[in-house]
Amino acid sequence: METVFECLMLSAFIIAMCVLIYRFAKNKSTNIMAERTVAWTMAVGFAIGVVKELIFPPVRWVLMLYAIGAILAYTAAAFSYPYHSDTENNEEET
């Protein structure tokens, strides 16, 4: 029963990470520093969950949920940094 609730919790966190990635991709973030901190904190939390599942593996597919969450959290953290293309940098230099 504990595994079922852990999977539900992980599913909710994964959905939250997808929403955060969407907000970063559409530039709808109002408090970017707070959301960046949340993304990095969740990435660390999911990574710790992966290590926990590797050490104490009751069910292997829970490990996959932690791994998906870690990947999504890292993606959200990467999207939180501004993107500068090469053309923008070249225009500023001239």
Phi and psi in degrees as a GROMACS rama.xvg file:
@    title "Ramachandran Plot"
@    xaxis  label "Phi"
@    yaxis  label "Psi"
@TYPE xy
-62.3902  -36.8398  GLU-2
-65.323  -36.5516  THR-3
-63.8889  -45.0671  VAL-4
-69.1147  -34.1703  PHE-5
-65.099  -39.0837  GLU-6
-66.6007  -38.8924  CYS-7
-64.6637  -41.3728  LEU-8
-63.2412  -45.9264  MET-9
-63.7541  -38.2813  LEU-10
-62.6507  -40.788  SER-11
-64.2686  -41.6938  ALA-12
-66.2998  -38.0279  PHE-13
-65.1907  -40.5634  ILE-14
-63.3184  -41.1666  ILE-15
-63.3545  -37.8877  ALA-16
-66.9055  -37.3325  MET-17
-63.4787  -40.4292  CYS-18
-64.7962  -41.0356  VAL-19
-64.9778  -40.8556  LEU-20
-62.487  -42.0501  ILE-21
-60.4277  -43.8756  TYR-22
-63.0034  -41.1091  ARG-23
-67.5148  -40.9224  PHE-24
-67.2283  -33.0693  ALA-25
-94.1557  4.09195  LYS-26
55.5416  43.1361  ASN-27
-100.881  11.4082  LYS-28
-79.7625  132.901  SER-29
-99.6386  -35.4826  THR-30
-118.9  80.7468  ASN-31
-63.6323  -37.033  ILE-32
-67.4255  -40.8806  MET-33
-65.9804  -41.703  ALA-34
-70.387  -33.7352  GLU-35
-65.0532  -41.6092  ARG-36
-63.441  -41.5324  THR-37
-62.0275  -43.6978  VAL-38
-62.2198  -46.2164  ALA-39
-67.4854  -38.2512  TRP-40
-64.1142  -42.6294  THR-41
-68.1137  -34.138  MET-42
-62.3883  -43.5834  ALA-43
-64.8784  -42.3294  VAL-44
-62.0883  -43.7287  GLY-45
-65.7629  -38.3105  PHE-46
-63.9945  -40.2968  ALA-47
-63.9766  -37.6901  ILE-48
-62.8433  -37.9611  GLY-49
-62.8336  -44.9413  VAL-50
-62.5864  -42.1122  VAL-51
-60.2375  -42.6469  LYS-52
-70.6497  -28.067  GLU-53
-72.2614  -33.9528  LEU-54
-80.568  -45.5268  ILE-55
-119.977  79.7705  PHE-56
-88.4219  89.9985  PRO-57
-72.2226  -41.9429  PRO-58
-139.898  128.716  VAL-59
-71.4049  -29.5452  ARG-60
-74.3614  -15.681  TRP-61
-68.0238  -33.8741  VAL-62
-58.6402  -39.5026  LEU-63
-63.7464  -38.8383  MET-64
-64.7658  -40.8541  LEU-65
-63.5132  -41.8547  TYR-66
-65.3522  -42.5012  ALA-67
-61.8715  -43.0249  ILE-68
-62.3419  -40.3867  GLY-69
-65.1475  -41.4585  ALA-70
-64.9076  -44.506  ILE-71
-65.9891  -38.7641  LEU-72
-66.075  -40.7599  ALA-73
-64.512  -39.0827  TYR-74
-62.9473  -42.709  THR-75
-62.9816  -41.1023  ALA-76
-65.1472  -38.366  ALA-77
-67.2795  -37.5004  ALA-78
-69.6028  -17.3626  PHE-79
-75.864  -15.3731  SER-80
-90.1703  140.9  TYR-81
-66.6237  148.219  PRO-82
-101.314  130.723  TYR-83
-122.668  119.49  HIS-84
-81.231  167.569  SER-85
-67.3209  -32.9101  ASP-86
-67.3277  -36.2459  THR-87
-65.4048  -40.2363  GLU-88
-68.0497  -37.8576  ASN-89
-67.8525  -37.5269  ASN-90
-67.088  -34.4269  GLU-91
-72.3119  -30.1159  GLU-92
-74.6266  -30.0987  GLU-93
